[in-house]
Amino acid sequence: MKLGRVEETLPLFEKSLQLKPDNVLTINSYANALMKLERVEDTLPLFEKSLQLEPDNVLTINSYANALMKLERVEDSLPWFEKSLKLEPDHVLTINNYAGALMELKRVEDSLPWFQKALLLEPDDVIIINNYAGALMELERVEDSLPLFEKALQLEPDHVKTIRSYANALMKLERVEDSLPWFEKALLLEPDNFIAIGSYAIALMKLERVEDSLPWFEKALLLEPDNVIAIGSYAIALIEVGKFEESCQFFEKSLELEDDNYVRYKYATALQELGQYQQAIEQLEKINLTDLLQDNANVVRLTLGRLYYSIEEEKKGNQYFQEAIDNSEDRERSLLYSASSILAKLANKTYDKKDLEMLDEIAQDLGLYAHALKMLTLNLDSEGYYEEIKPETKLKDTQILNRAIYHKIGNEIAVLKSIAYRILRGYKDKNSNLNDIIEKIEKLVEQITERREIQKYETNKIPEDDYQQVLSVISKTAHDISDFVNNELAVIKSKILRVMRKVDSESKIYSQYEKLLTQLELTQAALNDLKGINEGINIKKKHFPVKKIFEKWQDNNQIENAEIQLEITNGDSIFSGDEEKIKSALNEMLENSLKHNSDQQNLMIKMKSQDAINPESIRGFTMSGEKKYLLIEFSDNGKGIPEDKKQWIFQPLTTTSKKGQGSGLGLYIIRKTLVKMEGHIRETGENGVRFEMYIPYTDR
């Protein structure tokens, strides 16, 4: 065994066991020899026999648990590790292996105290330090992992795995420049380490040292010629240095091995640069646009529109351009219409300098569409800056939204007041508390009107073209009104609750007070809508386990006519984000489902949560590599959303509710919030609604 001639030991162990079949030491030694030969399945009956003979032998228990781990029976290994730790609570190897098993089961948060205990017992064990740092990385606590990697490197400066992990942690923190010497050191120690080579090449690309990255990608491909990520990344690097023809053969090979939207899109870009417009169109039309984020799908549509113009098929080009317009938000819509008219000029060769300047401005305004719109001016020089789309567009949008919400708030307060008067009529004697409530409600209307008059006075003093200042005043007024009225409503609510304590809960007046409270909540919701459309959405990040999002419905799975079903497969995953805003989004969807299906018996609402790596439906146009998302699906078996209304459900002031039952801002604000989180929402329901929310895991 010590000489590494393990195969030759087997007949000796077998003969020994014929002579002494119940010798635990021999059984274990034989099993360990089989383990070394990767015959793990064959070890299990041996370890099991050994445990029958000596049930509390810690060495045997650990070996058996490790064998189960190797066979990917991780769940089965846990009780054995736990038994071993009961017998020897401070056995460092067992503690480390148990923590590793928890990590395998994605119970990363649970593994931390075990790694910490192992480090208390063996503070200088490099393997344990690396494992603990790796767990912190999994939880997106990258900053916390750095001192651990640094300590491990002090203990073992040439430990390649530590060096590589430290470099990757620096990359995650966008300290790319700092990562380079560590990748270089790793490559000095292990020149043919494929992962280190690929990571180093990508780091060079991030630093725009694309030319320097090429030989490293080439070396990686010599080691693993069919590695899809390496092939795709190399092809993209070739595009960056203008080697379009050479890149095409690598794009083709990559797509033969694995279909990928981003790779196909970049391949089309290379073909376009070579003037092979028809071939570029063929590649882009192979992409299923329904699988992409709306923004990414529109990039493809715009690119196709440009390409069809290039081959003088303006009708087809207009078709794709119109699709992009139909699937865009309102502000983008106006920009795209402007671009559309310029395209017509380009096609007819009647454009002038201002047209090109307009396209340049539109490209800057459109953000995610900038790359595609830059392609519209292929082979044309864009000069200067021309402000075709003025800020009054945004001003008008905000004014329209505010007018609608103020009108809604006015209606809600009017209903609030009418319910209070109805209750007052039910009293024979004068009710001072109720009169006080009515007086406060009436003052709310006066205060809102007064504040809006002040806003009007202030905006009239601002120069007509200073749209930003006008917007600032409008937004400040909305914020002040929302805060003031919400505070007053809180006082009114407190008074109502005090009055209700003195009223018989079975009486008719009590039920009217309940209606008053419900109406008060609707008024508060309208105020929150007002605030939501006028302030930037502030994301308050914190680390929390995913299961916390769904706690409310775990304890209460029956609401009105609906049963709530939860399917949470990543409950212990630690997410960094705004927990309250995610909960609020789900709550909005739940309320919508109940409202639209109030007459349906046995309504079933399902919330499903899982982690997704590079989900096909949204990966779209991201760099090669892994990106982890929290995927939350909300679905029901209700009426669903009519097909002709799906295109505009995320637009402001559009609602599928009956008149007076919806502000048309709920899904708009949800989408706005998710965009702020770099996430995405889409509706894909066929029988009932089905919303998919994708939010990236991030350590920032």
C-alpha positions as CSV (number, residue, x, y, z in Angstrom):
1,M,0.0,0.0,0.0
2,K,2.8,2.5,1.0
3,L,4.6,1.7,-2.3
4,G,1.4,2.5,-4.2
5,R,0.9,-1.0,-5.4
6,V,-2.6,-1.1,-4.1
7,E,-4.0,-3.6,-6.6
8,E,-1.5,-6.2,-5.4
9,T,-2.8,-5.9,-1.8
10,L,-6.3,-7.0,-2.6
11,P,-5.7,-10.8,-2.7
12,L,-3.7,-10.5,0.5
13,F,-6.6,-8.7,2.3
14,E,-9.1,-11.3,0.9
15,K,-7.0,-14.2,2.2
16,S,-6.7,-12.6,5.6
17,L,-10.5,-12.1,5.8
18,Q,-11.0,-15.8,4.9
19,L,-8.9,-16.7,8.0
20,K,-10.4,-14.0,10.2
21,P,-13.6,-12.7,8.7
22,D,-14.6,-10.5,11.6
23,N,-11.3,-8.6,12.0
24,V,-12.4,-5.0,11.9
25,L,-9.0,-3.6,11.2
26,T,-8.5,-5.9,8.2
27,I,-12.1,-5.2,6.9
28,N,-11.4,-1.4,7.1
29,S,-7.9,-1.7,5.5
30,Y,-9.4,-3.7,2.6
31,A,-12.2,-1.2,2.1
32,N,-9.7,1.7,2.1
33,A,-7.6,-0.1,-0.5
34,L,-10.8,-0.4,-2.7
35,M,-11.4,3.3,-2.1
36,K,-8.0,4.2,-3.4
37,L,-8.8,2.2,-6.5
38,E,-12.1,4.2,-6.9
39,R,-14.1,1.1,-6.3
40,V,-16.3,3.0,-3.9
41,E,-19.5,1.0,-4.4
42,D,-17.6,-2.2,-3.3
43,T,-16.5,-0.6,0.0
44,L,-20.1,-0.1,1.3
45,P,-20.9,-3.7,2.4
46,L,-17.4,-3.9,4.0
47,F,-17.9,-0.8,6.1
48,E,-21.5,-1.9,6.9
49,K,-20.2,-5.2,8.2
50,S,-17.5,-3.4,10.2
51,L,-20.1,-1.2,11.8
52,Q,-22.2,-4.3,12.8
53,L,-19.2,-5.6,14.6
54,E,-18.1,-2.2,16.1
55,P,-21.0,0.2,15.9
56,D,-19.2,3.1,17.6
57,N,-15.9,2.9,15.8
58,V,-15.4,6.5,14.8
59,L,-12.8,5.7,12.1
60,T,-15.2,3.3,10.4
61,I,-18.1,5.7,10.7
62,N,-16.1,8.5,9.1
63,S,-14.9,6.2,6.3
64,Y,-18.4,5.0,5.6
65,A,-19.8,8.6,5.5
66,N,-17.0,9.7,3.2
67,A,-17.7,6.7,0.8
68,L,-21.4,7.8,0.7
69,M,-20.2,11.4,-0.1
70,K,-18.1,10.1,-3.0
71,L,-21.1,8.2,-4.4
72,E,-23.1,11.5,-4.2
73,R,-25.3,10.1,-1.5
74,V,-24.7,13.2,0.6
75,E,-28.0,13.2,2.4
76,D,-27.4,9.6,3.6
77,S,-23.9,10.6,4.9
78,L,-25.3,13.3,7.3
79,P,-26.6,11.0,10.1
80,W,-23.2,9.1,10.1
81,F,-21.2,12.3,10.5
82,E,-23.6,13.4,13.2
83,K,-23.2,10.0,15.0
84,S,-19.4,10.4,14.8
85,L,-19.6,13.9,16.2
86,K,-21.6,12.7,19.2
87,L,-18.9,10.1,19.9
88,E,-16.0,12.5,19.3
89,P,-17.3,16.1,19.2
90,D,-13.9,17.7,18.6
91,H,-12.7,15.4,15.8
92,V,-11.5,18.1,13.3
93,L,-11.6,16.0,10.2
94,T,-15.2,14.9,10.9
95,I,-16.3,18.4,11.6
96,N,-14.7,19.6,8.3
97,N,-16.2,16.8,6.3
98,Y,-19.7,17.4,7.9
99,A,-19.5,21.1,7.0
100,G,-18.5,20.1,3.5
101,A,-21.5,17.8,3.2
102,L,-23.8,20.6,4.3
103,M,-22.3,22.8,1.6
104,E,-22.9,20.1,-1.0
105,L,-26.6,20.2,0.0
106,K,-26.7,24.0,-0.4
107,R,-27.1,24.4,3.4
108,V,-24.2,26.8,3.3
109,E,-25.3,29.0,6.2
110,D,-25.6,25.8,8.4
111,S,-22.0,24.9,7.5
112,L,-20.4,28.1,8.8
113,P,-20.5,27.3,12.6
114,W,-18.9,23.9,11.9
115,F,-16.1,25.5,9.9
116,Q,-15.7,28.0,12.7
117,K,-15.5,25.2,15.3
118,A,-12.9,23.3,13.2
119,L,-10.8,26.5,12.9
120,L,-11.0,27.0,16.7
121,L,-9.5,23.5,17.1
122,E,-7.0,23.8,14.1
123,P,-6.6,27.5,13.4
124,D,-3.8,26.9,10.9
125,D,-5.3,24.1,8.8
126,V,-5.1,25.5,5.2
127,I,-7.8,23.1,3.9
128,I,-10.3,24.2,6.6
129,I,-9.5,27.8,6.0
130,N,-10.0,27.4,2.3
131,N,-13.3,25.6,2.8
132,Y,-14.6,28.3,5.2
133,A,-13.6,31.0,2.8
134,G,-15.3,29.1,0.0
135,A,-18.5,29.0,2.0
136,L,-18.4,32.7,2.5
137,M,-17.9,33.2,-1.2
138,E,-21.0,31.0,-1.8
139,L,-22.9,33.4,0.4
140,E,-21.7,36.4,-1.6
141,R,-19.6,37.5,1.4
142,V,-16.6,37.9,-0.8
143,E,-15.1,40.7,1.2
144,D,-15.1,38.5,4.4
145,S,-13.3,35.7,2.5
146,L,-10.2,37.8,1.7
147,P,-8.5,37.7,5.2
148,L,-9.0,34.0,5.3
149,F,-7.4,33.4,1.9
150,E,-4.6,35.8,3.0
151,K,-4.0,33.8,6.2
152,A,-3.9,30.5,4.2
153,L,-1.3,32.1,1.8
154,Q,0.9,33.1,4.8
155,L,0.8,29.5,6.0
156,E,1.3,27.9,2.5
157,P,2.4,30.6,0.0
158,D,2.5,28.1,-2.9
159,H,-0.8,26.4,-2.4
160,V,-2.2,26.7,-5.9
161,K,-5.9,26.2,-5.0
162,T,-5.7,29.0,-2.4
163,I,-3.9,31.3,-4.9
164,R,-6.5,30.7,-7.6
165,S,-9.4,31.2,-5.1
166,Y,-7.9,34.4,-3.8
167,A,-7.5,35.7,-7.4
168,N,-11.1,34.8,-8.2
169,A,-12.3,36.6,-5.1
170,L,-10.5,39.8,-6.1
171,M,-12.1,39.4,-9.6
172,K,-15.6,39.2,-8.0
173,L,-14.8,42.4,-6.1
174,E,-13.8,44.0,-9.4
175,R,-10.2,44.3,-8.3
176,V,-9.1,42.8,-11.6
177,E,-5.7,44.5,-11.7
178,D,-4.9,43.1,-8.2
179,S,-5.9,39.6,-9.3
180,L,-3.3,39.4,-12.1
181,P,-0.1,38.7,-10.1
182,W,-1.9,35.9,-8.3
183,F,-3.1,34.3,-11.5
184,E,0.5,34.6,-12.8
185,K,1.9,33.0,-9.6
186,A,-0.7,30.1,-9.9
187,L,0.4,29.6,-13.5
188,L,4.1,29.6,-12.6
189,L,3.4,26.8,-10.1
190,E,0.9,24.9,-12.4
191,P,1.5,26.1,-16.0
192,D,-1.1,23.8,-17.5
193,N,-4.0,24.5,-15.1
194,F,-6.9,25.0,-17.4
195,I,-9.1,27.0,-14.9
196,A,-6.2,29.3,-14.0
197,I,-5.4,29.9,-17.7
198,G,-9.0,30.7,-18.6
199,S,-9.6,33.0,-15.6
200,Y,-6.3,34.9,-16.3
201,A,-7.4,35.4,-20.0
202,I,-10.8,36.7,-18.9
203,A,-9.1,39.0,-16.4
204,L,-7.0,40.5,-19.2
205,M,-10.1,41.0,-21.3
206,K,-11.8,42.8,-18.5
207,L,-8.8,45.2,-18.4
208,E,-9.2,45.7,-22.1
209,R,-5.8,43.9,-22.7
210,V,-7.5,41.8,-25.3
211,E,-4.4,41.2,-27.5
212,D,-2.6,39.9,-24.4
213,S,-5.5,37.5,-23.7
214,L,-5.4,35.7,-27.0
215,P,-2.3,33.4,-26.4
216,W,-3.8,32.3,-23.1
217,F,-7.2,31.4,-24.7
218,E,-5.2,29.5,-27.3
219,K,-3.3,27.6,-24.7
220,A,-6.5,26.8,-22.9
221,L,-7.9,25.4,-26.1
222,L,-4.9,23.2,-26.6
223,L,-5.6,21.7,-23.2
224,E,-9.4,21.4,-23.7
225,P,-10.2,21.8,-27.4
226,D,-14.0,21.3,-26.9
227,N,-14.5,23.6,-23.9
228,V,-17.5,25.7,-25.0
229,I,-16.8,28.7,-22.7
230,A,-13.1,28.9,-23.8
231,I,-14.1,28.7,-27.5
232,G,-16.8,31.3,-27.2
233,S,-14.6,33.7,-25.1
234,Y,-11.8,33.3,-27.6
235,A,-14.1,34.1,-30.5
236,I,-15.4,37.3,-28.7
237,A,-11.8,38.3,-28.0
238,L,-11.0,37.9,-31.7
239,I,-13.9,40.3,-32.6
240,E,-12.5,42.9,-30.2
241,V,-9.2,43.0,-32.0
242,G,-10.9,43.1,-35.4
243,K,-10.2,39.5,-36.5
244,F,-13.7,38.9,-37.7
245,E,-13.1,36.2,-40.2
246,E,-11.0,34.1,-37.8
247,S,-13.6,34.5,-35.1
248,C,-16.4,33.0,-37.3
249,Q,-14.9,29.5,-37.3
250,F,-14.7,29.5,-33.5
251,F,-18.3,30.8,-33.2
252,E,-19.4,28.0,-35.5
253,K,-17.6,25.3,-33.4
254,S,-19.0,26.8,-30.2
255,L,-22.6,26.7,-31.6
256,E,-22.1,23.1,-32.9
257,L,-21.2,22.0,-29.3
258,E,-23.9,24.1,-27.5
259,D,-26.5,26.6,-28.6
260,D,-26.1,29.9,-26.9
261,N,-28.0,33.2,-27.5
262,Y,-25.1,35.5,-26.7
263,V,-22.6,33.5,-28.8
264,R,-25.0,33.5,-31.8
265,Y,-25.6,37.2,-31.4
266,K,-21.8,37.9,-31.4
267,Y,-21.4,35.6,-34.4
268,A,-23.9,37.7,-36.3
269,T,-22.0,40.8,-35.3
270,A,-18.8,39.3,-36.8
271,L,-20.7,38.4,-40.0
272,Q,-22.1,41.9,-40.2
273,E,-18.6,43.4,-39.9
274,L,-17.6,41.2,-42.8
275,G,-20.5,42.6,-44.9
276,Q,-22.2,39.2,-44.8
277,Y,-25.6,40.6,-44.0
278,Q,-27.8,37.7,-45.1
279,Q,-25.8,35.2,-43.1
280,A,-26.0,37.5,-40.1
281,I,-29.8,37.7,-40.5
282,E,-30.0,33.9,-40.6
283,Q,-28.1,33.6,-37.3
284,L,-30.2,36.2,-35.5
285,E,-33.5,34.7,-36.8
286,K,-32.5,31.4,-35.1
287,I,-32.8,33.1,-31.7
288,N,-36.1,32.5,-30.1
289,L,-37.0,36.1,-29.0
290,T,-39.7,34.9,-26.5
291,D,-36.9,33.3,-24.4
292,L,-35.1,36.6,-23.9
293,L,-35.5,39.6,-21.7
294,Q,-37.6,42.3,-23.5
295,D,-34.6,44.6,-23.7
296,N,-32.4,41.9,-25.2
297,A,-35.1,40.8,-27.6
298,N,-35.4,44.4,-28.8
299,V,-31.6,44.6,-29.4
300,V,-32.0,41.6,-31.8
301,R,-35.1,43.2,-33.5
302,L,-33.3,46.5,-34.0
303,T,-30.2,44.7,-35.4
304,L,-32.4,42.7,-37.7
305,G,-34.2,45.9,-38.8
306,R,-30.8,47.5,-39.7
307,L,-29.6,44.4,-41.5
308,Y,-32.7,44.2,-43.7
309,Y,-32.3,47.8,-44.6
310,S,-28.7,47.0,-45.6
311,I,-29.9,44.4,-48.1
312,E,-32.7,46.8,-49.3
313,E,-35.6,44.9,-47.8
314,E,-37.1,48.0,-46.0
315,K,-40.5,46.3,-45.5
316,K,-39.0,43.5,-43.5
317,G,-36.8,46.0,-41.6
318,N,-39.8,48.1,-40.7
319,Q,-41.5,45.0,-39.4
320,Y,-38.7,44.2,-36.9
321,F,-38.5,47.9,-36.0
322,Q,-42.2,48.1,-35.3
323,E,-42.0,45.0,-33.1
324,A,-39.3,46.7,-31.1
325,I,-41.5,49.7,-30.7
326,D,-44.5,47.6,-29.7
327,N,-42.4,45.9,-27.0
328,S,-40.8,49.0,-25.5
329,E,-41.7,51.3,-22.7
330,D,-43.3,54.7,-23.4
331,R,-40.1,56.8,-23.3
332,E,-38.3,54.3,-25.4
333,R,-41.2,54.3,-27.8
334,S,-40.9,57.9,-28.7
335,L,-37.1,57.5,-29.2
336,L,-37.6,54.5,-31.4
337,Y,-40.2,56.3,-33.5
338,S,-37.6,59.0,-34.1
339,A,-35.0,56.5,-35.1
340,S,-37.6,54.8,-37.4
341,S,-38.2,58.0,-39.4
342,I,-34.4,58.5,-39.8
343,L,-34.0,54.9,-41.0
344,A,-36.5,55.7,-43.7
345,K,-34.3,58.6,-44.8
346,L,-31.2,56.4,-44.6
347,A,-32.9,53.8,-46.9
348,N,-33.8,56.5,-49.4
349,K,-30.3,58.1,-49.2
350,T,-31.9,61.5,-48.2
351,Y,-30.3,61.9,-44.7
352,D,-28.3,64.9,-43.6
353,K,-25.9,65.7,-40.8
354,K,-28.6,66.4,-38.3
355,D,-30.1,63.0,-38.9
356,L,-26.8,61.3,-37.9
357,E,-26.5,63.5,-34.9
358,M,-30.1,62.5,-33.8
359,L,-29.2,58.8,-34.1
360,D,-26.2,59.4,-31.9
361,E,-28.3,61.1,-29.3
362,I,-31.0,58.4,-29.4
363,A,-28.3,55.8,-29.0
364,Q,-27.1,57.5,-25.8
365,D,-30.6,57.9,-24.4
366,L,-31.6,54.3,-25.0
367,G,-29.1,52.7,-22.7
368,L,-29.5,49.0,-23.3
369,Y,-30.4,49.7,-27.0
370,A,-27.3,51.9,-27.6
371,H,-25.3,49.1,-29.1
372,A,-28.0,48.1,-31.6
373,L,-28.7,51.7,-32.6
374,K,-25.1,52.4,-33.1
375,M,-25.3,49.7,-35.7
376,L,-27.9,51.8,-37.6
377,T,-25.1,54.2,-38.5
378,L,-22.8,51.5,-39.7
379,N,-20.3,53.0,-42.3
380,L,-21.6,56.5,-41.4
381,D,-19.8,59.1,-39.3
382,S,-21.9,60.5,-36.4
383,E,-20.8,64.0,-35.4
384,G,-21.7,66.2,-32.5
385,Y,-24.8,66.1,-30.3
386,Y,-28.4,67.0,-31.2
387,E,-31.1,67.0,-28.6
388,E,-34.1,65.8,-30.6
389,I,-36.0,64.2,-27.7
390,K,-36.4,67.0,-25.1
391,P,-36.8,66.5,-21.3
392,E,-40.4,67.8,-21.5
393,T,-41.3,64.2,-22.6
394,K,-40.4,63.0,-19.1
395,L,-42.0,66.0,-17.5
396,K,-45.3,65.4,-19.3
397,D,-45.2,61.7,-18.4
398,T,-44.7,62.6,-14.7
399,Q,-47.5,65.2,-14.8
400,I,-49.9,62.8,-16.3
401,L,-49.1,60.1,-13.8
402,N,-49.4,62.6,-10.9
403,R,-52.7,64.0,-12.1
404,A,-54.1,60.5,-12.3
405,I,-52.9,59.6,-8.8
406,Y,-54.1,62.8,-7.2
407,H,-57.5,62.2,-8.8
408,K,-57.5,58.6,-7.4
409,I,-56.5,59.9,-3.9
410,G,-59.3,62.4,-4.1
411,N,-61.8,59.7,-4.9
412,E,-60.5,57.4,-2.1
413,I,-60.8,60.3,0.5
414,A,-64.3,61.1,-0.8
415,V,-65.3,57.4,-0.2
416,L,-63.7,57.5,3.2
417,K,-65.7,60.6,4.1
418,S,-69.0,59.1,2.8
419,I,-68.5,56.0,4.9
420,A,-67.9,58.1,8.0
421,Y,-71.0,60.2,7.4
422,R,-73.0,56.9,6.9
423,I,-71.8,55.7,10.3
424,L,-72.6,59.1,11.9
425,R,-76.2,58.9,10.6
426,G,-76.5,55.6,12.5
427,Y,-76.0,57.3,15.9
428,K,-79.0,58.9,17.5
429,D,-76.9,61.2,19.7
430,K,-74.0,63.4,18.6
431,N,-70.7,61.4,18.4
432,S,-67.8,63.7,19.1
433,N,-65.1,61.1,18.2
434,L,-66.7,60.4,14.8
435,N,-67.2,64.2,14.1
436,D,-63.5,64.6,15.0
437,I,-62.6,61.9,12.4
438,I,-64.7,63.5,9.7
439,E,-63.2,66.9,10.4
440,K,-59.7,65.5,10.0
441,I,-60.6,63.8,6.7
442,E,-62.0,67.1,5.4
443,K,-58.8,68.9,6.4
444,L,-56.8,66.4,4.4
445,V,-58.5,67.5,1.2
446,E,-57.8,71.2,2.1
447,Q,-54.1,70.4,2.9
448,I,-53.6,68.6,-0.4
449,T,-55.2,71.4,-2.4
450,E,-53.1,74.0,-0.5
451,R,-49.8,72.2,-1.2
452,R,-50.6,71.7,-4.9
453,E,-51.4,75.4,-5.2
454,I,-48.0,76.2,-3.7
455,Q,-46.4,73.7,-6.2
456,K,-48.2,75.6,-9.0
457,Y,-46.9,78.9,-7.8
458,E,-43.3,77.7,-7.5
459,T,-43.3,76.0,-10.9
460,N,-44.6,79.2,-12.5
461,K,-41.5,81.0,-11.3
462,I,-39.2,78.5,-13.0
463,P,-38.0,79.3,-16.5
464,E,-40.0,77.3,-19.1
465,D,-37.0,75.3,-20.3
466,D,-35.7,74.3,-16.9
467,Y,-37.6,71.0,-16.9
468,Q,-35.4,69.4,-14.3
469,Q,-36.2,72.0,-11.7
470,V,-39.9,71.7,-12.5
471,L,-39.7,67.9,-12.0
472,S,-37.9,68.5,-8.7
473,V,-40.7,70.7,-7.3
474,I,-43.4,68.2,-8.5
475,S,-41.6,65.3,-6.9
476,K,-40.9,67.2,-3.6
477,T,-44.6,68.2,-3.3
478,A,-45.8,64.6,-4.0
479,H,-43.4,63.3,-1.4
480,D,-44.5,65.9,1.2
481,I,-48.2,65.2,0.5
482,S,-47.7,61.5,0.8
483,D,-45.9,61.7,4.1
484,F,-48.2,64.3,5.6
485,V,-51.5,62.5,4.6
486,N,-50.1,59.1,5.7
487,N,-49.2,60.5,9.1
488,E,-52.7,62.0,9.5
489,L,-54.3,58.7,8.4
490,A,-52.3,56.9,11.1
491,V,-53.9,59.2,13.7
492,I,-57.4,58.7,12.1
493,K,-56.8,54.9,12.2
494,S,-55.9,55.1,15.9
495,K,-59.1,57.0,16.7
496,I,-61.2,54.5,14.7
497,L,-59.7,51.6,16.6
498,R,-60.4,53.3,19.9
499,V,-64.0,53.9,19.0
500,M,-64.4,50.3,17.8
501,R,-63.4,49.0,21.2
502,K,-66.5,50.5,22.6
503,V,-68.8,49.1,19.9
504,D,-70.5,45.7,19.9
505,S,-68.5,43.6,17.4
506,E,-71.8,41.9,16.2
507,S,-73.5,45.3,15.4
508,K,-74.0,46.8,12.0
509,I,-72.1,49.9,13.0
510,Y,-69.0,47.8,13.8
511,S,-69.0,46.3,10.3
512,Q,-69.2,49.8,8.9
513,Y,-66.2,50.8,10.9
514,E,-64.4,47.8,9.4
515,K,-65.3,49.1,5.9
516,L,-63.9,52.5,7.0
517,L,-60.6,50.8,8.0
518,T,-60.4,49.0,4.7
519,Q,-61.0,52.2,2.8
520,L,-58.3,53.9,4.8
521,E,-55.9,51.2,3.7
522,L,-56.9,51.8,0.0
523,T,-56.2,55.5,0.5
524,Q,-52.7,54.7,2.0
525,A,-52.0,52.5,-1.0
526,A,-52.8,55.3,-3.4
527,L,-50.5,57.6,-1.5
528,N,-47.7,55.0,-1.7
529,D,-48.3,54.9,-5.5
530,L,-47.9,58.7,-5.6
531,K,-44.6,58.4,-3.7
532,G,-43.4,55.5,-5.8
533,I,-43.7,57.3,-9.1
534,N,-42.0,60.4,-7.8
535,E,-39.0,59.1,-6.0
536,G,-36.1,57.1,-7.2
537,I,-36.5,53.5,-5.9
538,N,-34.0,53.0,-3.1
539,I,-32.8,49.4,-2.7
540,K,-31.9,48.6,0.9
541,K,-29.7,45.6,0.7
542,K,-29.1,43.1,3.4
543,H,-28.2,39.4,3.6
544,F,-31.1,37.1,4.4
545,P,-32.1,33.4,3.7
546,V,-34.5,33.1,0.8
547,K,-37.1,31.3,2.9
548,K,-37.7,34.6,4.9
549,I,-39.5,36.0,1.8
550,F,-42.2,33.4,2.1
551,E,-42.6,33.2,6.0
552,K,-45.9,35.1,5.9
553,W,-47.5,32.4,3.7
554,Q,-46.0,29.4,5.4
555,D,-48.1,30.1,8.5
556,N,-51.2,31.2,6.6
557,N,-51.7,29.2,3.5
558,Q,-55.5,29.9,3.1
559,I,-56.5,33.4,2.2
560,E,-60.1,34.2,1.2
561,N,-61.0,31.7,-1.6
562,A,-57.4,30.8,-2.3
563,E,-55.0,28.1,-1.2
564,I,-51.3,29.1,-1.2
565,Q,-48.8,26.5,-2.2
566,L,-45.1,27.0,-1.6
567,E,-42.3,25.1,-3.3
568,I,-39.0,26.5,-2.0
569,T,-35.9,24.5,-3.0
570,N,-33.4,27.2,-2.1
571,G,-34.7,28.3,1.3
572,D,-31.3,28.3,2.9
573,S,-29.5,30.2,0.1
574,I,-28.3,33.5,1.4
575,F,-29.5,36.4,-0.8
576,S,-28.3,40.0,-0.8
577,G,-31.1,42.3,-1.7
578,D,-34.1,44.3,-0.6
579,E,-36.2,41.7,1.3
580,E,-39.2,44.0,1.8
581,K,-39.5,45.1,-1.8
582,I,-39.5,41.4,-3.0
583,K,-42.2,40.6,-0.4
584,S,-44.1,43.6,-1.5
585,A,-44.0,42.5,-5.2
586,L,-45.3,39.1,-4.3
587,N,-48.0,40.6,-2.1
588,E,-49.1,42.8,-5.0
589,M,-49.4,39.8,-7.3
590,L,-51.3,37.9,-4.6
591,E,-53.8,40.7,-4.1
592,N,-54.2,41.0,-7.9
593,S,-55.0,37.3,-8.2
594,L,-57.6,37.4,-5.4
595,K,-59.2,40.5,-6.9
596,H,-59.4,39.2,-10.4
597,N,-60.6,35.7,-9.3
598,S,-62.9,36.6,-6.4
599,D,-65.8,34.6,-7.9
600,Q,-63.7,31.4,-8.4
601,Q,-64.0,28.5,-6.0
602,N,-60.8,26.6,-5.1
603,L,-58.4,29.2,-6.4
604,M,-54.9,27.8,-6.3
605,I,-51.9,30.2,-6.0
606,K,-48.4,28.8,-6.2
607,M,-45.1,30.4,-5.3
608,K,-42.0,28.6,-6.4
609,S,-38.4,29.6,-5.6
610,Q,-35.1,28.2,-6.9
611,D,-31.6,29.2,-7.8
612,A,-30.8,29.4,-11.5
613,I,-27.4,29.6,-13.1
614,N,-27.3,31.4,-16.5
615,P,-31.1,30.8,-17.1
616,E,-31.6,30.4,-20.9
617,S,-34.6,32.7,-20.8
618,I,-32.6,35.8,-19.6
619,R,-29.0,35.0,-20.1
620,G,-29.3,36.8,-23.4
621,F,-26.2,39.0,-23.9
622,T,-24.0,38.6,-20.8
623,M,-20.3,37.6,-20.9
624,S,-19.4,34.0,-20.8
625,G,-19.2,32.6,-17.3
626,E,-21.6,31.8,-14.5
627,K,-24.2,34.2,-13.1
628,K,-26.5,33.1,-10.4
629,Y,-30.1,34.3,-10.1
630,L,-32.9,34.0,-7.6
631,L,-35.9,32.8,-9.7
632,I,-39.3,33.3,-8.1
633,E,-42.4,32.0,-10.0
634,F,-45.9,33.2,-9.1
635,S,-48.8,31.4,-10.7
636,D,-52.5,30.7,-10.3
637,N,-55.2,28.7,-11.9
638,G,-57.4,31.7,-12.4
639,K,-58.7,33.6,-15.4
640,G,-55.3,34.8,-16.5
641,I,-54.5,37.9,-18.6
642,P,-56.1,38.2,-22.0
643,E,-53.5,37.8,-24.8
644,D,-54.2,41.2,-26.3
645,K,-53.5,42.9,-22.9
646,K,-50.2,41.1,-22.1
647,Q,-48.1,43.6,-24.0
648,W,-49.0,46.5,-21.7
649,I,-49.5,45.1,-18.2
650,F,-46.2,46.6,-17.1
651,Q,-47.1,50.1,-18.4
652,P,-48.2,52.8,-15.9
653,L,-51.9,53.6,-15.6
654,T,-53.0,50.5,-17.5
655,T,-55.0,48.0,-15.6
656,T,-57.1,44.9,-16.3
657,S,-59.2,45.6,-13.2
658,K,-62.8,46.8,-13.3
659,K,-63.2,50.6,-13.3
660,G,-62.2,52.1,-10.0
661,Q,-60.5,48.9,-8.7
662,G,-56.9,49.3,-9.8
663,S,-54.4,52.2,-10.1
664,G,-52.5,50.6,-12.9
665,L,-49.3,51.2,-11.1
666,G,-48.7,47.9,-9.2
667,L,-46.9,45.9,-11.9
668,Y,-45.3,49.1,-13.3
669,I,-43.6,49.8,-9.9
670,I,-42.7,46.1,-9.5
671,R,-40.9,46.1,-12.8
672,K,-39.3,49.5,-12.0
673,T,-38.0,48.0,-8.7
674,L,-36.7,44.8,-10.3
675,V,-34.9,46.8,-13.0
676,K,-33.2,48.8,-10.2
677,M,-32.1,45.4,-8.7
678,E,-30.7,44.5,-12.2
679,G,-33.5,41.9,-12.4
680,H,-36.3,41.1,-14.8
681,I,-40.0,40.1,-14.7
682,R,-42.1,38.6,-17.4
683,E,-45.6,37.0,-17.7
684,T,-45.8,33.6,-19.4
685,G,-49.1,32.2,-18.3
686,E,-51.4,30.1,-20.5
687,N,-53.9,28.7,-18.0
688,G,-54.0,31.4,-15.4
689,V,-51.2,33.9,-14.7
690,R,-47.5,33.0,-14.4
691,F,-45.0,35.6,-13.5
692,E,-41.3,34.9,-13.5
693,M,-39.0,37.2,-11.5
694,Y,-35.2,36.9,-12.0
695,I,-33.0,38.7,-9.5
696,P,-29.2,38.3,-9.7
697,Y,-27.2,37.2,-6.6
698,T,-24.7,40.0,-5.9
699,D,-22.2,40.8,-3.2
700,R,-22.3,44.5,-3.9
